[in-house]
């Protein structure tokens, strides 16, 4: 009886080892396809995927190269995964009409169920891009644009674009760099970092911080639920609202500035010769300034209204409930 139990135990152990060894092979079913499409002149690219990543980068001016990786995770739960991967390899979701190329569209959504496809696409520099991912990251750079990118929960990285950019993600972070045009960015809860923006910026985040470095004139509008806001080189009107973060802004007030936070400090830095109407108010903090101000009305440690320099048509309004206001 003891020998039988020993044999049964050994059999069970070897069975478990075999099952565990087989799991990676089952869980990592993978396929690929590659296509090269000829184009003449500027290209118009639309690429979408359910849960994979998307990368778009510049290459040859006469062709679009598509490299795709297909994966079916936990495929032991779906017996037809191998067949569907093979079907996608054989009949990839690519459509071309002249210089307009569409990648990742399935008329039959069941073909993509339980499968992720990651796309790495090389395009002519003169390309505009529209991309969508359900939950993957997206990286787009080195093209003329414009760029319109959306992800349900992935990170978005867009750099070296020759025109306007519009990006949205549900919960990932956003990174913009060297954008020669206006930019719009939104995230449900991630941070937004926008550097080298040669134009205006409209940015919003549910709870992340926002950082902007502007290199050319354009109006700025930023809102976040609870993150800090940091602005450098602003050249236009500026509107900032945050629920509980600090605001630090440096630039030339060539348009009205309105900065408001619920409980953080507000610090602004202007050129010495700047002229504007100042309205500053804090409920429980102090107001500090290095500029000469011609005060109008009553003088208070919590409220200040006056002219900075020669004054002028530009209005700068700074408000916080419990932080300090600094005008440098």
C-alpha positions as a printed NumPy array, in Angstrom:
array([[  0.   ,   0.   ,   0.   ],
       [  2.851,   2.362,   0.893],
       [  4.564,   1.66 ,  -2.453],
       [  1.357,   2.389,  -4.319],
       [  1.028,   5.729,  -2.54 ],
       [  4.648,   6.552,  -3.344],
       [  4.129,   5.768,  -7.042],
       [  0.907,   7.793,  -7.129],
       [  2.689,  10.726,  -5.471],
       [  5.54 ,  10.61 ,  -7.979],
       [  3.061,  10.429, -10.848],
       [  1.225,  13.481,  -9.496],
       [  4.479,  15.445,  -9.156],
       [  5.582,  14.639, -12.706],
       [  2.136,  15.552, -14.02 ],
       [  2.303,  18.939, -12.289],
       [  5.8  ,  19.556, -13.673],
       [  4.59 ,  18.751, -17.181],
       [  1.608,  21.09 , -16.836],
       [  3.748,  23.956, -15.502],
       [  6.277,  23.448, -18.307],
       [  3.503,  23.577, -20.857],
       [  1.941,  26.787, -19.525],
       [  4.541,  29.198, -21.004],
       [  4.132,  27.636, -24.418],
       [  0.372,  27.965, -24.174],
       [  0.468,  31.457, -22.712],
       [  2.891,  32.821, -25.261],
       [  1.242,  31.957, -28.579],
       [  2.614,  34.548, -30.946],
       [  2.55 ,  35.453, -34.611],
       [  3.957,  38.126, -36.907],
       [  3.362,  39.812, -40.198],
       [  5.343,  42.369, -42.215],
       [  4.165,  44.48 , -45.117],
       [  5.719,  47.254, -47.213],
       [  3.419,  49.675, -49.05 ],
       [  4.517,  52.147, -51.717],
       [  3.414,  55.79 , -51.453],
       [  4.111,  58.983, -53.373],
       [  4.179,  62.234, -51.452],
       [  2.592,  62.907, -48.068],
       [  0.939,  59.924, -46.372],
       [ -2.197,  59.773, -44.239],
       [ -1.965,  56.981, -41.642],
       [ -4.664,  55.595, -39.366],
       [ -3.609,  52.804, -36.996],
       [ -5.63 ,  51.206, -34.2  ],
       [ -5.297,  48.242, -31.859],
       [ -7.236,  46.819, -28.958],
       [ -4.548,  46.205, -26.348],
       [ -1.162,  46.347, -28.082],
       [  1.36 ,  49.167, -28.368],
       [  1.806,  51.503, -31.337],
       [  5.091,  53.001, -32.553],
       [  5.363,  55.36 , -35.524],
       [  8.746,  56.652, -36.708],
       [ 10.198,  58.282, -39.849],
       [ 11.865,  56.38 , -42.671],
       [ 11.972,  56.186, -46.465],
       [  9.934,  58.861, -48.266],
       [  8.443,  56.383, -50.755],
       [  7.116,  53.609, -48.549],
       [  5.317,  52.614, -45.365],
       [  6.733,  49.591, -43.527],
       [  4.502,  47.699, -41.104],
       [  5.819,  45.204, -38.553],
       [  3.194,  43.572, -36.363],
       [  3.416,  41.183, -33.411],
       [  0.29 ,  39.181, -32.556],
       [ -0.141,  37.637, -29.129],
       [ -2.845,  35.543, -27.464],
       [ -2.351,  35.453, -23.69 ],
       [ -3.789,  32.566, -21.634],
       [ -4.666,  30.867, -24.908],
       [ -5.491,  27.569, -23.229],
       [ -8.846,  29.198, -22.449],
       [ -9.49 ,  29.778, -26.12 ],
       [ -8.835,  26.781, -28.337],
       [ -9.038,  28.652, -31.652],
       [ -6.34 ,  31.238, -30.767],
       [ -3.691,  29.611, -32.981],
       [ -6.072,  29.474, -35.908],
       [ -7.058,  33.138, -35.495],
       [ -3.424,  34.223, -35.199],
       [ -2.652,  32.358, -38.414],
       [ -5.691,  33.964, -40.059],
       [ -4.472,  37.46 , -39.113],
       [ -0.965,  36.641, -40.349],
       [ -2.378,  35.507, -43.673],
       [ -4.967,  38.299, -44.009],
       [ -3.613,  41.265, -42.033],
       [ -5.937,  44.218, -41.301],
       [ -4.324,  46.635, -43.753],
       [ -6.118,  48.822, -46.266],
       [ -4.551,  51.217, -48.782],
       [ -6.18 ,  53.791, -51.006],
       [ -3.425,  55.79 , -52.661],
       [ -1.468,  57.518, -49.902],
       [ -4.161,  56.82 , -47.301],
       [ -3.375,  53.746, -45.199],
       [ -5.561,  52.138, -42.544],
       [ -4.104,  49.547, -40.166],
       [ -5.84 ,  47.464, -37.504],
       [ -9.47 ,  47.795, -38.515],
       [-11.555,  44.605, -38.234],
       [-15.029,  44.428, -39.731],
       [-15.466,  41.26 , -37.666],
       [-14.378,  42.229, -34.14 ],
       [-14.389,  38.564, -33.147],
       [-11.132,  38.044, -35.056],
       [ -9.364,  40.269, -32.512],
       [-11.099,  38.964, -29.373],
       [ -8.531,  37.789, -26.797],
       [ -5.657,  38.851, -29.04 ],
       [ -3.341,  41.856, -28.843],
       [ -1.505,  43.272, -31.841],
       [  1.488,  45.58 , -31.462],
       [  2.351,  47.741, -34.472],
       [  5.739,  49.226, -35.361],
       [  5.253,  51.451, -38.401],
       [  7.899,  53.347, -40.384],
       [  6.511,  56.173, -42.515],
       [  7.69 ,  59.065, -44.709],
       [  8.499,  62.184, -42.736],
       [  5.607,  63.963, -44.478],
       [  2.903,  61.929, -42.745],
       [ -0.107,  62.792, -40.625],
       [ -1.171,  60.21 , -38.037],
       [ -4.361,  59.2  , -36.277],
       [ -3.762,  56.403, -33.745],
       [ -5.922,  54.581, -31.198],
       [ -5.11 ,  51.928, -28.607],
       [ -7.469,  50.428, -26.092],
       [ -4.872,  49.966, -23.352],
       [ -1.407,  50.07 , -24.92 ],
       [  1.335,  52.7  , -25.011],
       [  1.931,  54.87 , -28.075],
       [  5.182,  56.457, -29.272],
       [  5.117,  58.777, -32.279],
       [  7.955,  60.982, -33.466],
       [  9.907,  62.627, -36.248],
       [  7.071,  63.412, -38.66 ],
       [  5.386,  66.512, -40.076],
       [  2.003,  65.709, -38.557],
       [ -0.507,  66.692, -37.431],
       [ -0.871,  63.905, -34.843],
       [ -4.061,  62.734, -33.141],
       [ -3.483,  59.932, -30.603],
       [ -5.811,  58.231, -28.114],
       [ -5.293,  55.462, -25.543],
       [ -7.683,  54.029, -23.003],
       [ -5.054,  53.592, -20.291],
       [ -1.586,  53.67 , -21.883],
       [  1.196,  56.254, -21.869],
       [  1.547,  58.618, -24.841],
       [  4.919,  59.913, -26.051],
       [  4.961,  62.319, -28.992],
       [  8.097,  64.187, -30.075],
       [  9.577,  66.194, -32.956],
       [  6.31 ,  66.919, -34.734],
       [  6.11 ,  69.671, -37.36 ],
       [  2.539,  70.793, -36.657],
       [ -0.354,  70.512, -34.204],
       [ -0.764,  67.612, -31.756],
       [ -3.882,  66.325, -29.958],
       [ -3.47 ,  63.465, -27.463],
       [ -5.783,  61.821, -24.91 ],
       [ -5.379,  58.96 , -22.43 ],
       [ -7.684,  57.605, -19.769],
       [ -5.13 ,  57.014, -17.033],
       [ -1.623,  57.058, -18.507],
       [  0.954,  59.827, -18.623],
       [  1.573,  62.199, -21.544],
       [  4.973,  63.371, -22.769],
       [  5.258,  65.953, -25.542],
       [  8.591,  67.261, -26.8  ],
       [  9.539,  69.65 , -29.623],
       [  6.109,  70.349, -31.083],
       [  6.108,  73.015, -33.813],
       [  2.506,  73.979, -33.378],
       [ -0.267,  74.091, -30.808],
       [ -0.869,  71.117, -28.52 ],
       [ -3.87 ,  69.679, -26.7  ],
       [ -3.363,  66.981, -24.067],
       [ -5.6  ,  65.305, -21.526],
       [ -5.231,  62.47 , -19.024],
       [ -7.734,  61.057, -16.601],
       [ -5.19 ,  60.699, -13.799],
       [ -1.669,  60.833, -15.241],
       [  0.907,  63.593, -15.479],
       [  1.406,  65.807, -18.528],
       [  4.882,  66.975, -19.554],
       [  5.046,  69.342, -22.532],
       [  8.503,  70.668, -23.474],
       [  9.549,  72.713, -26.476],
       [  5.996,  73.708, -27.421],
       [  6.084,  76.298, -30.227],
       [  2.473,  77.391, -29.837],
       [ -0.405,  77.286, -27.41 ],
       [ -1.218,  74.472, -24.993],
       [ -4.545,  73.223, -23.667],
       [ -3.904,  70.556, -21.009],
       [ -6.084,  68.861, -18.418],
       [ -5.517,  66.06 , -15.914],
       [ -7.782,  64.576, -13.294],
       [ -5.081,  64.413, -10.629],
       [ -1.637,  64.573, -12.247],
       [  0.931,  67.354, -12.37 ],
       [  1.4  ,  69.469, -15.503],
       [  4.697,  70.892, -16.735],
       [  5.086,  73.228, -19.721],
       [  8.091,  74.82 , -21.437],
       [  6.914,  77.102, -24.24 ],
       [  9.21 ,  78.291, -27.063],
       [  6.828,  80.368, -29.195],
       [  3.781,  82.54 , -28.565],
       [  0.423,  80.951, -27.872],
       [ -2.284,  81.   , -25.213],
       [ -2.09 ,  78.466, -22.371],
       [ -4.989,  76.822, -20.553],
       [ -4.218,  74.206, -17.886],
       [ -6.42 ,  72.465, -15.334],
       [ -5.745,  69.621, -12.91 ],
       [ -7.668,  68.219, -10.003],
       [ -4.861,  68.032,  -7.457],
       [ -1.442,  68.254,  -9.139],
       [  1.211,  70.972,  -9.281],
       [  1.579,  73.185, -12.363],
       [  4.966,  74.436, -13.596],
       [  5.214,  76.838, -16.568],
       [  8.339,  78.32 , -18.166],
       [  8.606,  80.735, -21.077],
       [  4.903,  81.609, -21.367],
       [  4.27 ,  84.02 , -24.226],
       [  0.579,  84.852, -24.252],
       [ -2.531,  84.594, -22.103],
       [ -2.348,  82.011, -19.299],
       [ -5.189,  80.343, -17.4  ],
       [ -4.395,  77.773, -14.694],
       [ -6.686,  76.019, -12.233],
       [ -5.702,  73.308,  -9.74 ],
       [ -7.635,  71.952,  -6.814],
       [ -4.809,  71.626,  -4.314],
       [ -1.426,  71.925,  -6.056],
       [  1.209,  74.647,  -6.265],
       [  1.499,  76.922,  -9.299],
       [  4.848,  78.225, -10.571],
       [  4.753,  80.296, -13.756],
       [  7.432,  82.288, -15.567],
       [  7.002,  84.3  , -18.742],
       [  5.909,  87.521, -20.397],
       [  2.316,  88.581, -19.637],
       [  1.341,  89.68 , -23.154],
       [ -2.224,  88.513, -22.462],
       [ -4.314,  88.172, -19.3  ],
       [ -3.087,  85.706, -16.672],
       [ -5.522,  83.994, -14.298],
       [ -3.953,  81.511, -11.846],
       [ -6.048,  79.835,  -9.157],
       [ -5.397,  77.038,  -6.653],
       [ -7.405,  75.715,  -3.758],
       [ -4.657,  75.231,  -1.191],
       [ -1.194,  75.649,  -2.736],
       [  1.142,  78.593,  -3.158],
       [  1.293,  80.702,  -6.34 ],
       [  4.618,  82.039,  -7.641],
       [  4.978,  84.107, -10.812],
       [  8.137,  85.523, -12.366],
       [  8.004,  88.398, -14.851],
       [ 10.603,  90.626, -16.566],
       [ 11.616,  93.726, -14.599],
       [  9.99 ,  96.034, -17.161],
       [  6.66 ,  94.191, -17.238],
       [  3.535,  96.316, -16.895],
       [  0.099,  95.019, -15.896],
       [ -2.848,  95.348, -13.529],
       [ -2.412,  93.047, -10.529],
       [ -5.163,  91.362,  -8.485],
       [ -3.802,  89.039,  -5.801],
       [ -5.819,  87.363,  -3.04 ],
       [ -5.11 ,  84.667,  -0.455],
       [ -7.376,  83.656,   2.398],
       [ -4.715,  82.619,   4.908],
       [ -1.291,  83.165,   3.31 ],
       [  0.881,  86.225,   2.618],
       [  1.547,  88.254,  -0.545],
       [  5.188,  88.957,  -1.418],
       [  6.558,  90.97 ,  -4.34 ],
       [  9.841,  92.351,  -5.684],
       [  8.104,  94.696,  -8.136],
       [  7.156,  98.306,  -7.439],
       [  3.378,  98.426,  -7.212],
       [  1.082, 101.449,  -7.232],
       [ -1.58 , 100.256,  -4.8  ],
       [ -5.239, 101.137,  -5.202],
       [ -7.675, 100.944,  -2.288],
       [ -6.931,  99.367,   1.102],
       [ -3.628,  97.649,   1.829],
       [ -3.94 ,  94.131,   3.257],
       [ -1.583,  91.197,   3.822],
       [ -4.174,  88.937,   2.162],
       [ -5.29 ,  91.076,  -0.785],
       [ -3.512,  93.395,  -3.2  ],
       [ -4.794,  95.433,  -6.151],
       [ -2.528,  97.783,  -8.036],
       [ -0.444,  98.645, -11.077],
       [  2.895,  97.002, -11.755],
       [  5.184,  99.178, -13.868],
       [  3.132, 101.297, -16.222],
       [  0.081,  99.108, -15.758],
       [ -1.704,  98.608, -19.062],
       [ -4.489,  96.52 , -20.54 ],
       [ -3.109,  93.188, -19.33 ],
       [ -4.617,  91.827, -16.115],
       [ -2.829,  89.353, -13.827],
       [ -5.112,  87.633, -11.304],
       [ -3.608,  85.348,  -8.648],
       [ -5.764,  83.525,  -6.104],
       [ -5.282,  80.831,  -3.464],
       [ -7.267,  79.792,  -0.418],
       [ -4.415,  78.951,   1.934],
       [ -1.034,  79.458,   0.228],
       [  1.444,  82.288,  -0.196],
       [  1.506,  84.439,  -3.357],
       [  4.881,  85.597,  -4.705],
       [  5.405,  88.06 ,  -7.571],
       [  9.06 ,  87.963,  -8.638]])
